[in-house]
């Protein structure tokens, strides 16, 4: 949960999955929530695998660094007019 909170996504675990995602999307306040959500979830999965298979300690800082790089790699999947907003979102993380 702290990984998600660090990028401004908050989960209400009392809701079913669909309602939880919809509520998190509303709270995120950016039009590229799904892109961030998918890329971030994949990054958490990769952190988990590194922890299990390579004995690496997962950390928010390294995850956020890789997340920023992965988002930039996926910019073609995000509408071009949103790119400046994405960059301004990535900058502080």
C-alpha positions as CSV (number, residue, x, y, z in Angstrom):
1,X,0.0,0.0,0.0
2,X,2.8,2.4,0.7
3,X,4.1,2.0,-2.8
4,X,0.8,3.2,-4.1
5,X,0.4,6.0,-1.6
6,X,3.8,7.3,-2.6
7,X,2.5,8.1,-6.1
8,X,-0.9,9.4,-5.0
9,X,-3.0,6.3,-5.5
10,X,-5.1,5.3,-2.5
11,X,-7.0,2.0,-2.2
12,X,-10.2,1.5,-0.2
13,X,-9.8,-2.1,0.6
14,X,-13.4,-2.3,2.0
15,X,-14.7,-2.2,-1.6
16,X,-14.9,-4.8,-4.3
17,X,-12.2,-4.6,-7.0
18,X,-14.1,-2.6,-9.6
19,X,-15.4,-0.1,-7.1
20,X,-11.9,0.2,-5.5
21,X,-10.3,1.0,-8.9
22,X,-13.1,3.5,-9.7
23,X,-12.6,5.3,-6.4
24,X,-8.8,5.3,-6.7
25,X,-9.2,6.7,-10.2
26,X,-11.4,9.6,-9.0
27,X,-9.0,10.3,-6.2
28,X,-6.0,10.4,-8.6
29,X,-7.2,13.5,-10.4
30,X,-5.2,12.9,-13.6
31,X,-6.6,11.6,-16.9
32,X,-3.9,9.0,-17.3
33,X,-4.7,6.9,-14.2
34,X,-5.1,3.6,-15.9
35,X,-1.7,3.9,-17.7
36,X,0.0,4.7,-14.4
37,X,-1.9,2.0,-12.6
38,X,-0.9,-0.7,-15.1
39,X,2.8,0.4,-15.3
40,X,3.0,0.7,-11.5
41,X,1.5,-2.7,-10.9
42,X,3.9,-4.3,-13.3
43,X,6.8,-2.5,-11.5
44,X,5.6,-3.9,-8.1
45,X,5.5,-7.4,-9.7
46,X,9.1,-6.9,-10.9
47,X,10.2,-5.8,-7.4
48,X,8.5,-8.9,-6.0
49,X,10.3,-11.1,-8.4
50,X,13.7,-9.5,-7.7
51,X,13.0,-10.0,-4.0
52,X,12.2,-13.7,-4.5
53,X,14.7,-14.7,-7.2
54,X,17.6,-12.3,-6.7
55,X,17.3,-11.7,-2.9
56,X,17.0,-8.0,-3.5
57,X,15.2,-5.9,-0.9
58,X,12.3,-4.1,-2.5
59,X,12.3,-0.3,-2.0
60,X,10.0,2.5,-2.9
61,X,12.9,4.7,-4.2
62,X,14.2,2.2,-6.7
63,X,10.6,1.3,-7.7
64,X,9.8,5.0,-8.3
65,X,13.0,5.5,-10.3
66,X,12.1,2.5,-12.6
67,X,8.5,3.6,-12.7
68,X,9.4,7.0,-14.1
69,X,11.6,5.3,-16.8
70,X,8.9,2.9,-17.7
71,X,6.3,5.6,-18.0
72,X,8.5,7.5,-20.4
73,X,8.9,4.3,-22.4
74,X,5.2,4.0,-22.6
75,X,4.5,7.6,-23.6
76,X,3.3,6.5,-27.1
77,X,0.4,4.8,-25.4
78,X,-0.7,8.0,-23.7
79,X,-2.3,10.8,-25.7
80,X,0.3,13.3,-27.0
81,X,-1.6,16.2,-25.5
82,X,-1.2,14.7,-22.1
83,X,2.6,14.3,-22.3
84,X,3.4,17.6,-20.6
85,X,1.0,16.7,-17.8
86,X,2.7,13.3,-17.5
87,X,6.1,14.9,-17.3
88,X,5.0,17.3,-14.6
89,X,3.6,14.3,-12.7
90,X,6.8,12.3,-13.1
91,X,9.1,15.2,-12.1
92,X,8.6,15.1,-8.3
93,X,8.6,11.3,-8.1
